[in-house]
Amino acid sequence: MATADETAQRTADAEEHRKIYQGIMKASAEIGVPFCMGLAMFFTQLVMANGLGVACLSFIVVYVLAWWVAKTFFSH
């Protein structure tokens, strides 16, 4: 049988795990996903032989757009 101290500790641990999980999910949604999408667009432009300038510009545009979408629509 769990004592009151163990129950309080389990509740605190669960809250800490929830905060860590939310931090990881926020970082992946706002940084990781836009970066991967921008990188995919960068290499797509290179493969299509559009040049390095267009590839860099498309990376920046896609990264900013994906970051804005994630920040606006997925953040609570």
N, C-alpha and C positions, 0 to 999 in steps of 0.2 A: 504494500500500500504506500502510495506517495505521500510525503509530508507536505506541509504548506510551503516550506522552503524550496523543495524540489519542484513543486508546481509553479512557484514564482520564477524560478530559474528557467524552467522550460518555456514559460511565456516570454521571458526576456530573450531567450535564445531564438525563439520563433520570430519575434519582432526584428531582431538583428538580421536573421536570414532573409526576411522579407525586404528589408532596406537594401541589403547587398544585391539581391535578385533584381530589384527595381533599378538600382544603379547600373548594373550590367546591361539590362535590357534597354535603358535609356541611352547608354553609350553606344551600344550596337545599332540602335535605330537612328540615332542622330549623327554618328560618325562613321561607323563601319559600313552600313548599307549605302549611304551616298558615295563613300570612297570607292567601294566595289563597282557601283554603277558607273561612276566617272571613269574609273580605270578600264572598264569594259568598253566604254564609248571611245576612249583614247586609242585603244588597240584596234577597235573597229575602223576608226578613221585612218590609222596607219595601214591596215590591210587593204583598205579601199584606195590607197595611194593618194590621199588628199593632202599630204604634207604634214610636217611637224607642227606648224603654226595652227592649222585647223584642228589637229588632234589635241593640242594643248588648250585651245579655246573651247572645244567641245567638252573636254574634261572639266574645265572650270564651270561652264554653264550647267552641265548635268549635275555636278556636285552641289552647286548652290541651289538648283531647283529641287533636287532630292532632299537636301538638308532642310529647305524651307517646308516642303511637304511633310516630312517627318516631324519637324518642330511644331508645325501648325496643327496637323490633324491627329497625330499620335501621342501628343503630350497632354497630360491631364493636370 
